[in-house]
Amino acid sequence: MMNKPYQTTSSQIVWSCPWYRVRQDQIITPNGRPGVYNVIESPPSVWIVPVTPAGEIVLINNYRYTIDQWCWEVPAGSVKPGQTELEAAVCELKEEVGGETDDPLVEIGRFYTANGICNEPGVYYLATNVRLGEPEHEATEVMETHIKPAAEVLHMVHSGQITDGNTALALLLCAEKLRAPG
């Protein structure tokens, strides 16, 4: 197997916004032909599985303009400049569900979110003993907070009711810890 099968001959940013940018690369493909590859460059993002002291899961029902649908999700967001991933997770938990905990957040995994088109790394956390307060939503966020039994949430993942892939991944990574003993 070739170490780097593609050769990049030039790169330029062709579009950007505060959340991500599009880099267009001129390339030489593995068969020697020239081509173009567009890459979405994005900072890391975090997903947090919030668990209440009663062992229930806090989900948000989030309206997603891109697909014109409401989606069940866990709190999530981008790491802002100057923030660590853990700091971003704590902020997103507070912002999206008003969540706070005295327990340390536990990192449960790291995965690329869409490595065919994007370089965004995702970092996934479990937050236990989460107390809920007043959310601090951004102006573009349209979401509702829901508290559900862990068994119901895991059923929602397996039955396809949770359609956000990163949320499903985060919940499945926590599944053993979320199941009630017995």
Residue frames relative to the residue before (quaternion, step in Angstrom):
aa qw qx qy qz dx dy dz
M 1.0000 0.0000 0.0000 0.0000 0.00 0.00 0.00
M 0.4716 -0.6820 0.4892 0.2702 3.53 -0.97 0.90
N 0.5430 -0.6337 0.4425 0.3282 3.56 -1.05 0.80
K 0.7751 -0.0397 0.0473 0.6288 3.59 0.84 -0.99
P 0.2172 -0.8403 0.4834 0.1143 3.59 -0.02 1.26
Y 0.7129 0.3702 -0.2491 0.5410 3.62 1.21 -0.35
Q 0.2018 -0.7443 0.6211 0.1400 3.56 -1.16 0.66
T 0.2530 -0.7535 0.5896 0.1437 3.57 -0.87 0.99
T 0.2008 -0.8022 0.5538 0.0975 3.58 -0.73 1.06
S 0.7851 -0.1082 0.0428 0.6083 3.60 1.18 -0.46
S 0.1353 -0.7726 0.6166 0.0674 3.54 -1.31 0.47
Q 0.0752 0.7737 -0.6288 0.0188 3.52 -1.20 0.60
I 0.4336 -0.6457 0.5545 0.2960 3.55 -1.21 0.57
V 0.1610 -0.8241 0.5400 0.0570 3.57 -0.62 1.15
W 0.7905 0.0193 -0.0176 0.6119 3.59 1.25 -0.26
S 0.0695 0.7994 -0.5958 0.0332 3.57 -1.08 0.65
C 0.0591 -0.7393 0.6688 0.0510 3.50 -1.37 0.42
P 0.7191 -0.4519 0.2727 0.4519 3.64 -1.15 0.07
W 0.7287 0.4590 -0.2436 0.4460 3.63 1.12 -0.53
Y 0.7978 -0.0733 0.0662 0.5948 3.61 1.09 -0.58
R 0.1921 -0.7610 0.6013 0.1496 3.54 -1.33 0.07
V 0.3587 -0.7123 0.5614 0.2208 3.55 -1.26 0.43
R 0.1525 -0.7698 0.6178 0.0507 3.52 -0.82 1.15
Q 0.1612 -0.7761 0.6034 0.0873 3.57 -0.88 0.94
D 0.1352 -0.8021 0.5813 0.0235 3.54 -0.68 1.20
Q 0.2782 -0.6739 0.6545 0.2004 3.51 -1.13 0.77
I 0.0366 -0.8371 0.5437 -0.0481 3.57 -0.69 1.09
I 0.2880 -0.6474 0.6581 0.2546 3.46 -1.47 0.11
T 0.3600 -0.7609 0.5057 0.1890 3.57 -0.61 1.18
P 0.7008 -0.4733 0.3154 0.4305 3.60 -1.20 0.28
N 0.6936 0.4511 -0.2894 0.4813 3.63 1.11 -0.52
G 0.6220 -0.5954 0.3199 0.3952 3.60 1.30 0.25
R 0.5689 0.6001 -0.3873 0.4077 3.59 1.23 0.00
P 0.4893 -0.6397 0.4899 0.3337 3.60 -1.12 0.58
G 0.0482 0.7946 -0.6040 0.0380 3.53 -1.21 0.53
V 0.3646 -0.6833 0.5840 0.2432 3.51 -1.42 -0.06
Y 0.0334 -0.7765 0.6291 0.0124 3.57 -1.02 0.83
N 0.1901 -0.7702 0.6017 0.0928 3.56 -0.82 1.04
V 0.0918 -0.7963 0.5979 -0.0029 3.54 -0.87 1.05
I 0.2942 -0.7083 0.6110 0.1962 3.56 -0.96 0.91
E 0.1676 -0.7745 0.6052 0.0756 3.56 -0.71 1.12
S 0.0487 0.8086 -0.5773 0.1023 3.54 -0.71 1.10
P 0.4854 -0.6266 0.5018 0.3463 3.59 -1.06 0.60
P 0.6561 -0.4763 0.3728 0.4514 3.59 -1.21 0.18
S 0.1760 -0.7494 0.6260 0.1250 3.55 -1.27 0.49
V 0.2718 -0.7582 0.5752 0.1430 3.54 -1.26 0.49
W 0.1252 -0.7412 0.6545 0.0811 3.54 -1.25 0.63
I 0.1276 -0.8088 0.5735 0.0247 3.56 -0.90 0.97
V 0.2145 -0.7398 0.6245 0.1294 3.59 -0.86 0.99
P 0.1302 -0.8187 0.5563 0.0570 3.61 -0.30 1.25
V 0.0896 -0.7828 0.6157 0.0053 3.55 -0.87 1.07
T 0.3825 -0.7311 0.5224 0.2152 3.58 -0.80 1.05
P 0.6695 -0.4708 0.3635 0.4449 3.62 -1.23 0.15
A 0.6617 0.4920 -0.3017 0.4785 3.63 1.17 -0.52
G 0.5565 -0.6356 0.3807 0.3761 3.61 1.26 0.02
E 0.4935 0.6416 -0.4419 0.3867 3.59 1.22 0.31
I 0.4188 -0.6928 0.5363 0.2390 3.55 -1.27 0.53
V 0.2778 -0.7319 0.5998 0.1655 3.53 -1.06 0.83
L 0.0354 -0.7863 0.6165 -0.0215 3.54 -0.70 1.18
I 0.2508 -0.7056 0.6248 0.2208 3.50 -1.33 0.26
N 0.2576 -0.6887 0.6493 0.1943 3.51 -1.21 0.63
N 0.0746 -0.8564 0.5054 -0.0746 3.51 -0.15 1.43
Y 0.3195 -0.7282 0.5671 0.2147 3.58 -0.81 0.96
R 0.1300 -0.7910 0.5967 0.0369 3.58 -0.81 1.09
Y 0.3916 -0.7537 0.4889 0.1989 3.53 -0.42 1.28
T 0.6218 0.5929 -0.3455 0.3776 3.59 0.95 -0.88
I 0.7930 0.2378 -0.1275 0.5462 3.58 1.05 -0.70
D 0.3691 -0.7577 0.4608 0.2779 3.58 1.35 0.03
Q 0.5918 0.5393 -0.3754 0.4670 3.56 0.92 0.99
W 0.4367 -0.6226 0.5750 0.3017 3.50 -1.37 0.37
C 0.0823 -0.8089 0.5822 0.0017 3.58 -0.89 0.95
W 0.3958 -0.6685 0.5762 0.2539 3.53 -1.11 0.79
E 0.0889 0.7990 -0.5829 0.1180 3.55 -0.78 1.08
V 0.4004 -0.6105 0.5974 0.3320 3.50 -1.40 0.07
P 0.6455 -0.4998 0.3763 0.4382 3.61 -1.15 0.33
A 0.0862 0.7923 -0.5935 0.1118 3.55 -1.02 0.86
G 0.1821 0.7860 -0.5846 0.0857 3.53 -1.29 0.27
S 0.6154 -0.5633 0.4209 0.3562 3.52 -1.36 0.20
V 0.4705 -0.6133 0.5522 0.3123 3.50 -1.29 0.52
K 0.2961 -0.7744 0.5387 0.1499 3.55 -0.68 1.12
P 0.6486 -0.5092 0.3714 0.4266 3.61 -1.15 0.45
G 0.7996 0.2647 -0.2270 0.4889 3.56 -0.94 0.96
Q 0.6266 0.5194 -0.3353 0.4744 3.61 1.28 -0.14
T 0.3710 -0.6384 0.6057 0.2965 3.52 -1.26 0.43
E 0.6590 -0.4867 0.3773 0.4318 3.57 -1.24 0.22
L 0.6535 0.5133 -0.3112 0.4611 3.58 0.96 -0.86
E 0.6373 0.5128 -0.3287 0.4720 3.61 0.96 -0.80
A 0.6382 0.5193 -0.3240 0.4669 3.59 1.00 -0.80
A 0.6448 0.5232 -0.3224 0.4545 3.60 0.96 -0.83
V 0.6473 0.5071 -0.3162 0.4732 3.59 0.95 -0.86
C 0.6663 0.5041 -0.2971 0.4623 3.61 0.95 -0.88
E 0.6761 0.4911 -0.3027 0.4583 3.61 0.88 -0.89
L 0.6057 0.5469 -0.3496 0.4602 3.59 1.04 -0.74
K 0.6783 0.4790 -0.2746 0.4848 3.58 0.93 -0.93
E 0.6890 0.5071 -0.2866 0.4312 3.58 0.82 -1.02
E 0.7839 0.4006 -0.2026 0.4289 3.59 0.72 -1.04
V 0.8204 0.1340 -0.0792 0.5502 3.62 1.02 -0.65
G 0.4939 -0.6538 0.4353 0.3731 3.59 1.25 0.05
G 0.3925 0.7801 -0.4161 0.2536 3.56 1.27 0.37
E 0.0377 0.7599 -0.6478 0.0384 3.51 -1.14 0.85
T 0.0021 0.7829 -0.6222 0.0016 3.54 -1.21 0.55
D 0.3973 -0.6826 0.5529 0.2655 3.54 -1.24 0.50
D 0.5555 0.5948 -0.3847 0.4354 3.59 1.30 -0.23
P 0.4942 -0.6270 0.4868 0.3544 3.61 -1.05 0.53
L 0.4522 -0.6357 0.5411 0.3140 3.57 -1.10 0.68
V 0.2528 -0.7729 0.5692 0.1211 3.56 -1.00 0.87
E 0.3617 -0.7134 0.5560 0.2262 3.56 -0.78 1.02
I 0.1503 -0.8230 0.5458 0.0473 3.56 -0.79 1.07
G 0.8149 -0.1307 0.0672 0.5607 3.59 1.22 -0.09
R 0.1722 -0.7357 0.6464 0.1054 3.50 -1.45 0.33
F 0.1234 0.7852 -0.5924 0.1316 3.55 -0.77 1.08
Y 0.4654 -0.6083 0.5403 0.3486 3.57 -1.22 0.41
T 0.4425 -0.7506 0.4366 0.2240 3.57 -0.87 0.97
A 0.7952 -0.0484 0.0622 0.6012 3.62 1.08 -0.63
N 0.0101 -0.8943 0.4472 0.0107 3.58 0.82 1.06
G 0.5434 0.5955 -0.4188 0.4179 3.61 1.20 0.09
I 0.8041 0.1997 -0.0929 0.5522 3.58 1.18 -0.55
C 0.7923 0.2814 -0.0897 0.5338 3.58 1.18 -0.49
N 0.3502 -0.7443 0.5300 0.2063 3.58 -1.13 0.64
E 0.3658 0.7756 -0.4549 0.2402 3.62 1.27 0.24
P 0.2136 -0.7466 0.6113 0.1526 3.58 -0.79 0.97
G 0.2144 -0.7572 0.6035 0.1281 3.55 -1.08 0.75
V 0.1287 -0.7639 0.6298 0.0568 3.55 -1.03 0.88
Y 0.1793 -0.8190 0.5444 0.0278 3.55 -0.72 1.15
Y 0.0986 -0.8149 0.5711 -0.0080 3.57 -0.89 1.04
L 0.2553 -0.6930 0.6487 0.1837 3.50 -1.37 0.47
A 0.0838 -0.7767 0.6239 0.0203 3.58 -0.87 1.04
T 0.1236 -0.8123 0.5687 0.0381 3.59 -0.63 1.12
N 0.8216 0.2232 -0.1976 0.4859 3.53 -1.33 0.46
V 0.2262 0.8032 -0.5122 0.2034 3.54 1.01 0.89
R 0.2024 -0.7356 0.6393 0.0963 3.52 -0.97 1.04
L 0.2957 -0.7741 0.5373 0.1569 3.56 -0.95 0.88
G 0.0555 -0.7650 0.6414 0.0174 3.50 -1.14 0.79
E 0.7450 -0.3599 0.2924 0.4795 3.54 -1.17 -0.61
P 0.4065 -0.7086 0.5170 0.2556 3.63 -0.74 1.00
E 0.2407 -0.7434 0.6076 0.1424 3.55 -1.30 0.43
H 0.0490 -0.8618 0.5048 0.0035 3.57 0.66 1.17
E 0.4705 -0.6135 0.5539 0.3090 3.50 -1.27 0.58
A 0.6822 -0.5192 0.3291 0.3959 3.59 -1.21 0.50
T 0.7179 0.4476 -0.2564 0.4675 3.61 1.05 -0.68
E 0.5975 0.5861 -0.3644 0.4083 3.61 1.23 -0.13
V 0.0314 -0.7585 0.6508 -0.0148 3.54 -0.90 1.03
M 0.2951 0.7627 -0.5101 0.2664 3.56 -0.18 1.30
E 0.2312 -0.7369 0.6209 0.1342 3.49 -1.34 0.50
T 0.3689 -0.7196 0.5465 0.2178 3.58 -1.07 0.76
H 0.0141 -0.7823 0.6223 -0.0221 3.57 -1.02 0.91
I 0.2028 -0.7528 0.6156 0.1153 3.57 -1.04 0.85
K 0.0167 0.8226 -0.5634 0.0754 3.56 -0.67 1.14
P 0.5759 -0.5631 0.4491 0.3866 3.60 -1.16 0.49
A 0.6006 -0.5979 0.3956 0.3541 3.57 -1.03 0.81
A 0.6418 0.5280 -0.3370 0.4424 3.61 0.91 -0.84
E 0.6480 0.5122 -0.3207 0.4635 3.59 0.99 -0.78
V 0.6540 0.5110 -0.3133 0.4615 3.59 0.95 -0.86
L 0.6586 0.4869 -0.3186 0.4772 3.61 0.92 -0.82
H 0.6093 0.5243 -0.3491 0.4816 3.60 1.09 -0.64
M 0.6264 0.5429 -0.3312 0.4508 3.60 1.01 -0.80
V 0.6263 0.5161 -0.3351 0.4786 3.60 1.06 -0.71
H 0.7352 0.4525 -0.2435 0.4420 3.58 0.72 -1.08
S 0.7076 0.4457 -0.2652 0.4800 3.60 1.14 -0.55
G 0.5557 -0.6455 0.3772 0.3636 3.59 1.27 0.03
Q 0.4311 0.6910 -0.4757 0.3320 3.61 1.21 0.23
I 0.6757 0.3587 -0.2627 0.5880 3.57 1.20 -0.52
T 0.1091 -0.8467 0.5208 -0.0024 3.54 -0.36 1.31
D 0.5452 0.5838 -0.4109 0.4396 3.59 1.26 -0.10
G 0.4316 -0.7526 0.4406 0.2305 3.57 -0.50 1.22
N 0.6722 0.4935 -0.3115 0.4555 3.59 0.93 -0.79
T 0.6202 0.5172 -0.3373 0.4838 3.57 1.09 -0.67
A 0.6497 0.5118 -0.3196 0.4624 3.58 0.89 -0.89
L 0.6459 0.5181 -0.3194 0.4609 3.58 0.93 -0.88
A 0.6663 0.5058 -0.3118 0.4505 3.59 0.82 -0.96
L 0.6814 0.4860 -0.2940 0.4616 3.59 0.90 -0.89
L 0.6633 0.4942 -0.3118 0.4675 3.59 0.96 -0.80
L 0.6190 0.5337 -0.3465 0.4604 3.59 1.07 -0.64
C 0.7205 0.4140 -0.2256 0.5086 3.59 1.17 -0.62
A 0.3784 0.7928 -0.4464 0.1704 3.60 1.24 -0.30
E 0.6776 0.4934 -0.3150 0.4452 3.61 0.79 -0.88
K 0.6736 0.4817 -0.2906 0.4792 3.57 1.03 -0.76
L 0.6821 0.5034 -0.2875 0.4457 3.61 1.15 -0.57
R 0.5905 0.5865 -0.3744 0.4088 3.58 1.14 -0.53
A 0.4737 -0.6675 0.4979 0.2867 3.53 -0.99 0.88
P 0.5225 -0.6358 0.4499 0.3469 3.62 -0.95 0.71
G 0.6597 0.4875 -0.3828 0.4250 3.54 -1.17 0.62
